[in-house]
Amino acid sequence: MDHRPLSVWTATVGHPGAGAPLRPEALVVNDGDERADARRLPKFARGWQRVAVTVGPDRHALGLVHPVSGETVVELSELSTPVVISEPALRVVARIERQWPDAALSEAELRVLRGESVEVRRVLLARLADEGEPSAELFHLLPWELVGQLAQDMTAALDAGVTDPERPVIRLRHWFRPVGSRFTAALEQLDEGVRDNDRGLIRVAATSLCARLGELDAARLPMATRRVLAALTDALARDNRFLAHPATQAAARLLGDERAGHPGAHMATHLVDAAEGSAGIRRESTEFERPPFTLRLTVSATGRVMLGARAPLRSDEDTRVGREYGVLLLPVRITDDVGGARYWLVLRETAGVLVGTLNLPVPAGASIEADTDGPPIGLAEAGALPPDELERSVLAVTSNSSLEQWETVARSLPPGHPSRAAVERAAE
């Protein structure tokens, strides 16, 4: 069975057990190409075998040897230091590699891996997640106590409105990337915003965290961690009620509560014939709630479909929207018999209410559906939106005030930015 690196970095060290301890400062990463991923290098395509590389008295690191050439490499962490591993854990890794990517582990093997460094557990899970379908329980090997503590700290700080300046910094680093959705990056960003009392950064981080928690495979997280994160989403909704619905969805996904999911709007595109003598343009509408937003889907006999959203603003909330969002963009998905497309519904303040409407042609199929498609965002995130989504969203507005909001979005982006060009093109 051929073996390949688990880490993205390796360095040639000669022969295992050759004598003097390694000097990390003398290691050459990936034969001089630090940007390469050792796991994908043709060099390791075949013939390599798993070995322990001596890195000090009674200390060994993940390594590989090529029996024909005799070349031996040591696997490195992101700090260019050898990934130290015990001999029992090395045997577990070698056993998994012989059956790769089947990673069915006994409880005894799991206990061995739990005793290893976070880096050993991370590199093993990262390659398993990339190349196989490891059981969700394997991801419980990661240091979830760090995530739980940071989430608890964030909940307490948001509810109190202040943060403890003496609170230790918790670094989640890249250790949880194999889990997917990169929610820990948003959690660390939230911590940064809370420490600096930066309301704009808190808003961006909270938005990202709700979105990413709503996308992950919750079974990969221990239940204790899921409960703590669900409590944090509740705190995010209390802090910013525009996140109420995505926070509820994220908590439901974490806790496996399918009852929290309610469908959006579904309507036939063909209106029932009007009674003889009736006057006016025939319309049919249905409303649904995505707190704090109320959305209305309307099909008109003129061949148009409208999706509108509104949310009454509380005292001083219009100022907060302007300060933390700049312009509030609500993602919605319109689905017909052929497929779906995402639009960004731009909202403006009118007489103490946030309002916005999309105006689209009725699709050719028999039905149409509409729902929100994630948390609302602001100017800080607009530059990352796909230009095609922005262009069709601008083309779907009919009021001058909505076009002015889109022009504000365009001006927030640098000249030449593809998203700015898309908005300007559609607004002409």
DAZI-V911516 format. One record per residue. N is the residue number from 1. RES is the residue in three letters. NEAR is the number of other ideal C-beta (glycine too) atoms within 8 Angstrom. D_CENTER is the distance of its C-alpha to the mean C-alpha in Angstrom with 2 decimals. Layout:
n->N res->RES near->NEAR d_center->D_CENTER
n->N res->RES near->NEAR d_center->D_CENTER
This chain:
n->1 res->MET near->5 d_center->35.62
n->2 res->ASP near->8 d_center->33.93
n->3 res->HIS near->9 d_center->31.31
n->4 res->ARG near->9 d_center->28.64
n->5 res->PRO near->12 d_center->26.76
n->6 res->LEU near->12 d_center->23.80
n->7 res->SER near->13 d_center->22.89
n->8 res->VAL near->7 d_center->22.20
n->9 res->TRP near->13 d_center->25.31
n->10 res->THR near->13 d_center->28.88
n->11 res->ALA near->12 d_center->32.29
n->12 res->THR near->9 d_center->35.76
n->13 res->VAL near->12 d_center->37.99
n->14 res->GLY near->5 d_center->41.06
n->15 res->HIS near->8 d_center->42.05
n->16 res->PRO near->10 d_center->40.75
n->17 res->GLY near->5 d_center->42.98
n->18 res->ALA near->8 d_center->44.81
n->19 res->GLY near->3 d_center->45.76
n->20 res->ALA near->4 d_center->44.54
n->21 res->PRO near->7 d_center->41.06
n->22 res->LEU near->13 d_center->38.45
n->23 res->ARG near->6 d_center->38.07
n->24 res->PRO near->8 d_center->34.35
n->25 res->GLU near->4 d_center->35.45
n->26 res->ALA near->6 d_center->37.33
n->27 res->LEU near->12 d_center->34.55
n->28 res->VAL near->8 d_center->33.62
n->29 res->VAL near->11 d_center->29.99
n->30 res->ASN near->12 d_center->29.66
n->31 res->ASP near->6 d_center->33.23
n->32 res->GLY near->6 d_center->32.39
n->33 res->ASP near->7 d_center->29.20
n->34 res->GLU near->7 d_center->26.42
n->35 res->ARG near->3 d_center->23.90
n->36 res->ALA near->9 d_center->24.60
n->37 res->ASP near->6 d_center->22.81
n->38 res->ALA near->13 d_center->25.66
n->39 res->ARG near->11 d_center->24.23
n->40 res->ARG near->5 d_center->24.83
n->41 res->LEU near->10 d_center->28.14
n->42 res->PRO near->4 d_center->31.16
n->43 res->LYS near->5 d_center->33.11
n->44 res->PHE near->10 d_center->31.55
n->45 res->ALA near->7 d_center->31.96
n->46 res->ARG near->4 d_center->34.80
n->47 res->GLY near->8 d_center->37.34
n->48 res->TRP near->11 d_center->35.43
n->49 res->GLN near->10 d_center->35.80
n->50 res->ARG near->11 d_center->34.01
n->51 res->VAL near->9 d_center->36.00
n->52 res->ALA near->11 d_center->35.93
n->53 res->VAL near->14 d_center->36.61
n->54 res->THR near->11 d_center->38.74
n->55 res->VAL near->11 d_center->37.27
n->56 res->GLY near->7 d_center->39.72
n->57 res->PRO near->4 d_center->42.15
n->58 res->ASP near->3 d_center->40.75
n->59 res->ARG near->8 d_center->37.27
n->60 res->HIS near->12 d_center->35.53
n->61 res->ALA near->13 d_center->32.37
n->62 res->LEU near->16 d_center->30.52
n->63 res->GLY near->15 d_center->32.57
n->64 res->LEU near->15 d_center->33.84
n->65 res->VAL near->13 d_center->37.37
n->66 res->HIS near->11 d_center->38.87
n->67 res->PRO near->7 d_center->42.19
n->68 res->VAL near->5 d_center->43.97
n->69 res->SER near->5 d_center->43.21
n->70 res->GLY near->8 d_center->42.87
n->71 res->GLU near->7 d_center->39.89
n->72 res->THR near->15 d_center->37.65
n->73 res->VAL near->12 d_center->34.19
n->74 res->VAL near->16 d_center->32.23
n->75 res->GLU near->16 d_center->28.45
n->76 res->LEU near->15 d_center->26.89
n->77 res->SER near->10 d_center->24.02
n->78 res->GLU near->6 d_center->22.13
n->79 res->LEU near->5 d_center->25.16
n->80 res->SER near->10 d_center->27.54
n->81 res->THR near->7 d_center->29.05
n->82 res->PRO near->13 d_center->29.97
n->83 res->VAL near->16 d_center->27.73
n->84 res->VAL near->9 d_center->30.35
n->85 res->ILE near->14 d_center->30.78
n->86 res->SER near->9 d_center->33.59
n->87 res->GLU near->8 d_center->35.88
n->88 res->PRO near->7 d_center->35.06
n->89 res->ALA near->13 d_center->31.32
n->90 res->LEU near->13 d_center->32.24
n->91 res->ARG near->8 d_center->34.22
n->92 res->VAL near->12 d_center->31.30
n->93 res->VAL near->14 d_center->29.10
n->94 res->ALA near->10 d_center->32.03
n->95 res->ARG near->9 d_center->32.56
n->96 res->ILE near->13 d_center->28.98
n->97 res->GLU near->10 d_center->29.38
n->98 res->ARG near->7 d_center->32.64
n->99 res->GLN near->7 d_center->30.91
n->100 res->TRP near->9 d_center->27.64
n->101 res->PRO near->8 d_center->25.09
n->102 res->ASP near->7 d_center->26.62
n->103 res->ALA near->11 d_center->25.45
n->104 res->ALA near->4 d_center->27.42
n->105 res->LEU near->10 d_center->28.35
n->106 res->SER near->5 d_center->31.15
n->107 res->GLU near->6 d_center->30.89
n->108 res->ALA near->6 d_center->33.08
n->109 res->GLU near->10 d_center->30.78
n->110 res->LEU near->10 d_center->27.76
n->111 res->ARG near->8 d_center->29.91
n->112 res->VAL near->12 d_center->30.72
n->113 res->LEU near->14 d_center->27.13
n->114 res->ARG near->8 d_center->26.26
n->115 res->GLY near->7 d_center->28.99
n->116 res->GLU near->10 d_center->27.55
n->117 res->SER near->8 d_center->25.53
n->118 res->VAL near->8 d_center->21.76
n->119 res->GLU near->9 d_center->21.84
n->120 res->VAL near->15 d_center->23.85
n->121 res->ARG near->13 d_center->21.52
n->122 res->ARG near->13 d_center->18.40
n->123 res->VAL near->13 d_center->20.10
n->124 res->LEU near->12 d_center->21.49
n->125 res->LEU near->14 d_center->18.29
n->126 res->ALA near->11 d_center->16.48
n->127 res->ARG near->10 d_center->19.30
n->128 res->LEU near->14 d_center->19.68
n->129 res->ALA near->11 d_center->16.11
n->130 res->ASP near->6 d_center->16.72
n->131 res->GLU near->7 d_center->20.19
n->132 res->GLY near->10 d_center->20.70
n->133 res->GLU near->3 d_center->19.62
n->134 res->PRO near->11 d_center->20.00
n->135 res->SER near->6 d_center->20.50
n->136 res->ALA near->9 d_center->17.85
n->137 res->GLU near->5 d_center->20.39
n->138 res->LEU near->11 d_center->20.37
n->139 res->PHE near->12 d_center->16.99
n->140 res->HIS near->10 d_center->18.88
n->141 res->LEU near->9 d_center->20.67
n->142 res->LEU near->13 d_center->18.08
n->143 res->PRO near->7 d_center->19.10
n->144 res->TRP near->11 d_center->17.42
n->145 res->GLU near->6 d_center->20.17
n->146 res->LEU near->10 d_center->18.54
n->147 res->VAL near->16 d_center->15.33
n->148 res->GLY near->11 d_center->17.77
n->149 res->GLN near->9 d_center->20.01
n->150 res->LEU near->13 d_center->17.56
n->151 res->ALA near->14 d_center->16.19
n->152 res->GLN near->11 d_center->19.89
n->153 res->ASP near->11 d_center->20.75
n->154 res->MET near->14 d_center->18.27
n->155 res->THR near->13 d_center->19.62
n->156 res->ALA near->8 d_center->23.13
n->157 res->ALA near->12 d_center->22.72
n->158 res->LEU near->12 d_center->21.28
n->159 res->ASP near->8 d_center->24.01
n->160 res->ALA near->7 d_center->26.66
n->161 res->GLY near->5 d_center->25.70
n->162 res->VAL near->5 d_center->26.45
n->163 res->THR near->9 d_center->25.23
n->164 res->ASP near->6 d_center->27.49
n->165 res->PRO near->5 d_center->28.18
n->166 res->GLU near->4 d_center->29.30
n->167 res->ARG near->7 d_center->26.12
n->168 res->PRO near->4 d_center->25.17
n->169 res->VAL near->5 d_center->22.06
n->170 res->ILE near->9 d_center->19.65
n->171 res->ARG near->6 d_center->17.86
n->172 res->LEU near->12 d_center->14.97
n->173 res->ARG near->4 d_center->15.05
n->174 res->HIS near->6 d_center->13.63
n->175 res->TRP near->11 d_center->14.89
n->176 res->PHE near->10 d_center->11.87
n->177 res->ARG near->8 d_center->10.21
n->178 res->PRO near->11 d_center->12.10
n->179 res->VAL near->14 d_center->10.42
n->180 res->GLY near->9 d_center->7.32
n->181 res->SER near->8 d_center->3.49
n->182 res->ARG near->8 d_center->4.78
n->183 res->PHE near->12 d_center->5.20
n->184 res->THR near->11 d_center->8.69
n->185 res->ALA near->9 d_center->8.56
n->186 res->ALA near->12 d_center->7.96
n->187 res->LEU near->15 d_center->10.65
n->188 res->GLU near->11 d_center->12.89
n->189 res->GLN near->12 d_center->12.67
n->190 res->LEU near->13 d_center->13.75
n->191 res->ASP near->13 d_center->16.51
n->192 res->GLU near->11 d_center->17.65
n->193 res->GLY near->16 d_center->17.98
n->194 res->VAL near->12 d_center->19.87
n->195 res->ARG near->8 d_center->22.13
n->196 res->ASP near->7 d_center->23.02
n->197 res->ASN near->7 d_center->23.32
n->198 res->ASP near->8 d_center->21.39
n->199 res->ARG near->9 d_center->20.65
n->200 res->GLY near->10 d_center->18.89
n->201 res->LEU near->11 d_center->16.41
n->202 res->ILE near->12 d_center->16.04
n->203 res->ARG near->13 d_center->15.35
n->204 res->VAL near->13 d_center->12.66
n->205 res->ALA near->14 d_center->10.91
n->206 res->ALA near->13 d_center->11.55
n->207 res->THR near->14 d_center->10.25
n->208 res->SER near->11 d_center->6.77
n->209 res->LEU near->16 d_center->7.09
n->210 res->CYS near->16 d_center->8.56
n->211 res->ALA near->11 d_center->6.24
n->212 res->ARG near->12 d_center->3.39
n->213 res->LEU near->14 d_center->6.83
n->214 res->GLY near->11 d_center->8.23
n->215 res->GLU near->7 d_center->6.71
n->216 res->LEU near->13 d_center->7.55
n->217 res->ASP near->7 d_center->11.20
n->218 res->ALA near->10 d_center->12.69
n->219 res->ALA near->5 d_center->15.85
n->220 res->ARG near->10 d_center->14.52
n->221 res->LEU near->15 d_center->14.74
n->222 res->PRO near->7 d_center->18.32
n->223 res->MET near->6 d_center->19.46
n->224 res->ALA near->8 d_center->20.48
n->225 res->THR near->12 d_center->17.02
n->226 res->ARG near->12 d_center->15.68
n->227 res->ARG near->10 d_center->18.56
n->228 res->VAL near->13 d_center->17.96
n->229 res->LEU near->14 d_center->14.33
n->230 res->ALA near->12 d_center->15.74
n->231 res->ALA near->11 d_center->18.42
n->232 res->LEU near->13 d_center->16.11
n->233 res->THR near->16 d_center->14.54
n->234 res->ASP near->11 d_center->18.24
n->235 res->ALA near->12 d_center->18.95
n->236 res->LEU near->14 d_center->16.28
n->237 res->ALA near->12 d_center->18.01
n->238 res->ARG near->8 d_center->21.36
n->239 res->ASP near->9 d_center->20.53
n->240 res->ASN near->9 d_center->19.27
n->241 res->ARG near->8 d_center->20.46
n->242 res->PHE near->9 d_center->18.64
n->243 res->LEU near->15 d_center->15.57
n->244 res->ALA near->10 d_center->17.88
n->245 res->HIS near->11 d_center->16.89
n->246 res->PRO near->14 d_center->13.05
n->247 res->ALA near->13 d_center->13.71
n->248 res->THR near->12 d_center->16.29
n->249 res->GLN near->12 d_center->14.19
n->250 res->ALA near->15 d_center->11.58
n->251 res->ALA near->13 d_center->14.75
n->252 res->ALA near->13 d_center->16.38
n->253 res->ARG near->11 d_center->13.80
n->254 res->LEU near->14 d_center->14.01
n->255 res->LEU near->10 d_center->17.77
n->256 res->GLY near->7 d_center->18.41
n->257 res->ASP near->7 d_center->20.18
n->258 res->GLU near->6 d_center->20.48
n->259 res->ARG near->5 d_center->23.01
n->260 res->ALA near->9 d_center->20.52
n->261 res->GLY near->7 d_center->19.72
n->262 res->HIS near->5 d_center->22.32
n->263 res->PRO near->7 d_center->22.83
n->264 res->GLY near->12 d_center->22.99
n->265 res->ALA near->12 d_center->26.13
n->266 res->HIS near->8 d_center->28.09
n->267 res->MET near->11 d_center->31.34
n->268 res->ALA near->7 d_center->34.04
n->269 res->THR near->12 d_center->34.62
n->270 res->HIS near->5 d_center->38.39
n->271 res->LEU near->10 d_center->40.09
n->272 res->VAL near->4 d_center->43.06
n->273 res->ASP near->3 d_center->46.29
n->274 res->ALA near->8 d_center->47.52
n->275 res->ALA near->4 d_center->50.81
n->276 res->GLU near->4 d_center->53.86
n->277 res->GLY near->4 d_center->54.56
n->278 res->SER near->7 d_center->51.10
n->279 res->ALA near->3 d_center->50.20
n->280 res->GLY near->4 d_center->47.09
n->281 res->ILE near->6 d_center->43.92
n->282 res->ARG near->9 d_center->42.52
n->283 res->ARG near->9 d_center->38.94
n->284 res->GLU near->8 d_center->36.95
n->285 res->SER near->8 d_center->33.95
n->286 res->THR near->9 d_center->31.58
n->287 res->GLU near->9 d_center->29.40
n->288 res->PHE near->12 d_center->26.37
n->289 res->GLU near->7 d_center->24.56
n->290 res->ARG near->10 d_center->20.98
n->291 res->PRO near->8 d_center->21.93
n->292 res->PRO near->7 d_center->22.94
n->293 res->PHE near->13 d_center->23.22
n->294 res->THR near->10 d_center->25.93
n->295 res->LEU near->16 d_center->25.58
n->296 res->ARG near->11 d_center->28.60
n->297 res->LEU near->16 d_center->28.88
n->298 res->THR near->11 d_center->32.33
n->299 res->VAL near->14 d_center->34.18
n->300 res->SER near->12 d_center->37.35
n->301 res->ALA near->8 d_center->40.50
n->302 res->THR near->5 d_center->40.27
n->303 res->GLY near->6 d_center->37.55
n->304 res->ARG near->10 d_center->34.62
n->305 res->VAL near->15 d_center->31.57
n->306 res->MET near->12 d_center->30.13
n->307 res->LEU near->16 d_center->26.94
n->308 res->GLY near->11 d_center->27.31
n->309 res->ALA near->16 d_center->25.39
n->310 res->ARG near->10 d_center->26.93
n->311 res->ALA near->11 d_center->26.28
n->312 res->PRO near->8 d_center->29.19
n->313 res->LEU near->10 d_center->28.64
n->314 res->ARG near->5 d_center->29.87
n->315 res->SER near->3 d_center->32.12
n->316 res->ASP near->6 d_center->30.77
n->317 res->GLU near->8 d_center->27.38
n->318 res->ASP near->9 d_center->28.12
n->319 res->THR near->7 d_center->28.41
n->320 res->ARG near->8 d_center->25.09
n->321 res->VAL near->12 d_center->23.40
n->322 res->GLY near->8 d_center->25.17
n->323 res->ARG near->8 d_center->24.37
n->324 res->GLU near->11 d_center->20.66
n->325 res->TYR near->12 d_center->19.65
n->326 res->GLY near->9 d_center->22.61
n->327 res->VAL near->13 d_center->22.14
n->328 res->LEU near->12 d_center->20.09
n->329 res->LEU near->13 d_center->18.39
n->330 res->LEU near->12 d_center->17.55
n->331 res->PRO near->14 d_center->15.71
n->332 res->VAL near->16 d_center->17.96
n->333 res->ARG near->12 d_center->18.57
n->334 res->ILE near->14 d_center->22.20
n->335 res->THR near->9 d_center->23.26
n->336 res->ASP near->13 d_center->26.80
n->337 res->ASP near->7 d_center->28.68
n->338 res->VAL near->6 d_center->27.45
n->339 res->GLY near->5 d_center->23.70
n->340 res->GLY near->8 d_center->21.11
n->341 res->ALA near->9 d_center->19.86
n->342 res->ARG near->9 d_center->17.51
n->343 res->TYR near->14 d_center->19.38
n->344 res->TRP near->12 d_center->18.82
n->345 res->LEU near->14 d_center->21.45
n->346 res->VAL near->14 d_center->22.80
n->347 res->LEU near->15 d_center->24.31
n->348 res->ARG near->11 d_center->27.42
n->349 res->GLU near->9 d_center->29.54
n->350 res->THR near->8 d_center->32.86
n->351 res->ALA near->3 d_center->35.29
n->352 res->GLY near->7 d_center->32.74
n->353 res->VAL near->10 d_center->30.34
n->354 res->LEU near->15 d_center->27.15
n->355 res->VAL near->10 d_center->27.84
n->356 res->GLY near->14 d_center->26.77
n->357 res->THR near->13 d_center->27.72
n->358 res->LEU near->14 d_center->26.96
n->359 res->ASN near->9 d_center->30.11
n->360 res->LEU near->10 d_center->29.92
n->361 res->PRO near->6 d_center->32.51
n->362 res->VAL near->10 d_center->32.87
n->363 res->PRO near->10 d_center->31.59
n->364 res->ALA near->5 d_center->34.28
n->365 res->GLY near->9 d_center->33.12
n->366 res->ALA near->6 d_center->34.29
n->367 res->SER near->10 d_center->31.27
n->368 res->ILE near->15 d_center->28.24
n->369 res->GLU near->12 d_center->25.18
n->370 res->ALA near->12 d_center->22.92
n->371 res->ASP near->11 d_center->20.02
n->372 res->THR near->13 d_center->17.24
n->373 res->ASP near->7 d_center->13.94
n->374 res->GLY near->7 d_center->11.43
n->375 res->PRO near->11 d_center->12.20
n->376 res->PRO near->12 d_center->14.74
n->377 res->ILE near->11 d_center->14.23
n->378 res->GLY near->14 d_center->17.00
n->379 res->LEU near->10 d_center->18.64
n->380 res->ALA near->8 d_center->16.40
n->381 res->GLU near->10 d_center->13.61
n->382 res->ALA near->15 d_center->16.25
n->383 res->GLY near->8 d_center->16.81
n->384 res->ALA near->5 d_center->13.53
n->385 res->LEU near->10 d_center->14.46
n->386 res->PRO near->6 d_center->16.33
n->387 res->PRO near->10 d_center->20.05
n->388 res->ASP near->7 d_center->21.14
n->389 res->GLU near->12 d_center->19.08
n->390 res->LEU near->16 d_center->20.58
n->391 res->GLU near->12 d_center->24.01
n->392 res->ARG near->11 d_center->24.37
n->393 res->SER near->15 d_center->23.14
n->394 res->VAL near->13 d_center->25.84
n->395 res->LEU near->7 d_center->28.39
n->396 res->ALA near->9 d_center->27.86
n->397 res->VAL near->14 d_center->29.10
n->398 res->THR near->5 d_center->32.81
n->399 res->SER near->7 d_center->33.43
n->400 res->ASN near->5 d_center->34.25
n->401 res->SER near->8 d_center->32.37
n->402 res->SER near->13 d_center->29.08
n->403 res->LEU near->11 d_center->29.92
n->404 res->GLU near->9 d_center->30.54
n->405 res->GLN near->12 d_center->27.06
n->406 res->TRP near->15 d_center->25.69
n->407 res->GLU near->10 d_center->28.11
n->408 res->THR near->11 d_center->26.66
n->409 res->VAL near->15 d_center->23.20
n->410 res->ALA near->11 d_center->24.96
n->411 res->ARG near->6 d_center->26.86
n->412 res->SER near->10 d_center->23.79
n->413 res->LEU near->11 d_center->22.85
n->414 res->PRO near->5 d_center->25.03
n->415 res->PRO near->4 d_center->27.91
n->416 res->GLY near->5 d_center->27.24
n->417 res->HIS near->9 d_center->23.48
n->418 res->PRO near->6 d_center->22.88
n->419 res->SER near->14 d_center->21.06
n->420 res->ARG near->12 d_center->24.02
n->421 res->ALA near->10 d_center->26.44
n->422 res->ALA near->13 d_center->24.96
n->423 res->VAL near->16 d_center->25.32
n->424 res->GLU near->9 d_center->28.78
n->425 res->ARG near->8 d_center->29.91
n->426 res->ALA near->13 d_center->29.06
n->427 res->ALA near->10 d_center->30.59
n->428 res->GLU near->4 d_center->33.90
